Amino acid sequence: MDLDLRKLRYFVAVAEHRHFGRAAQALFIAQPVLSRQIRAFEQELGCPLFTRSTRSVELTPAGERLYDEASRITTVVEGALRRVREAQRGEQRLVVAFSAGLQVSHAIRAFTANHPEVEIDVLPLHWQERDAPLRDGRAHVAYLRGPFDDTGLRTVPIGHETKVACLPVTHPLAGRGALTSADLEDEPVLDVKSRRTASLDEKFELVASGQGIALVPVSITHSYSRPDLVYVPVMDAVPVPTCLAVRDDDGAYPVADFLDIATAELRRQAGSAVGV
């Protein structure tokens, strides 16, 4: 079947409002029209998306999954349409994404000095995001930490970052100048296996409140300084690799030019001699 993007947009509105009347108002259509479109969408998919009662509208398991996928689908479509319009207008635009704590401004300045005709936007990434903005079209280039699934991507190594332990200032190990992994064996570590957090702010708030410790790349400490936390180097922790990444099929101007300039500039910053 062909995916009807209009029906998908209607579905998202109902999922967000959990009410057909309010969703119809937000979409500027009549409620009976919206109800018919949603029922037609469910018939096309072959499964119910909502459970309906006189008081509430709730997502079914299939509806929950579609809602999770819908934002990615609409983002990809919107990104593609934006690039088509930019091409029609003859515009040159580059979106550069970067992981928390990594700084890409020097590379952007170096690129802009050589290519002032290209408009640059930046996209700060959420803590859990890595390659997603490249795959869904939100970004052309990304400055990332590994590891991540690089299938369909071209990655250029930049350097490595050491890890530090983030501890409450009252922690018995907080006064140490350096630690080893053995020092942390009995400590509850907040990571994706033990407790997934949506942001660094949430993670550090949990650490400060005594819920555990965190191991983070050293560059993050420059952006998240607070009096109730300390950062102590972990001498034997495995370094975190950093890289630039682009889609395999996106190697034309201006992406290729940015990649060349940014690679040299960021490696200079990182003090790395890693080869391509």
C-alpha positions, 0 to 999 in steps of 0.5 A: 500500500502507498502511505497517505501522508495526509492521513498520517498527519491526521493520525498524529494530531489525534494521538497528540490531543487524545481527542477527535474534537480538539484534533479536528480544531487543530487541523481546521477540519470537521470532526466527522471528516477526521473520524472517517479519515482515521477509520479509512487509515485503520482499514488500509493498515489492517489494524486499529490504531485507537481504542475509543470510548465516550470519555477517552481516546487511547493508542493501541500497541499498533498505534503506539508503534506508528506514533513512534515511527511517524515523527521520523517519517514526517521529518524525512519527508519535510527534509526532502521537500526543504532540500527540493525547494532550496535547490529550486531557489538555488540556495546552498545550505548546510546543517551541521549536527554535533554531540553534546560537549563537542565544538564545531565552531572553529571548523564552521569559521574556517569553512565560511571563510572559503565558502561565504555563499553557503548558509550554515545551520547548527543542530545540537544533538540530544544525549542519546542521539548519534547518527539519526539526524543524518539518516532522517535528513535533519543534518548533512554532516555530524560531529559525533562520538562513537561507537554507533551503527555506521551502515550507509555512512562515511565516517572520518576519524578525528581523535579520542576523548578520555573519560572522567567519573562524574561524582557528587562533591560529597562522595568519598572518592571526590577528592582523588586526583585520579581513579581506576576502574577498580576504584569504581567496581562497587559504584552504581553507574548510571548508563543505558543498561542501568538507567536510561536518561533523556538528557545530560541535565537529568543524568547529572541531577541524578548523580548530584542527588546520590543515585549513582555516578556517571562516566562521561567524555572529558569535553562534556565537563567544560559545558556542565560545571556545577558546584555539587559535582566533581569530575575525576579522570579514570586512567584506564577507561577506554577512550571514546572515538570522535569522528565526522560522519556524512551519508554515503550518498551525500558527497557533493558540494558543499558537503565534501568541501566542509568535510575536508576543511572540518577534518583538518581543523578538528584534528588540529583542535584534538591534537590527533594524527589519526589518518583517514 
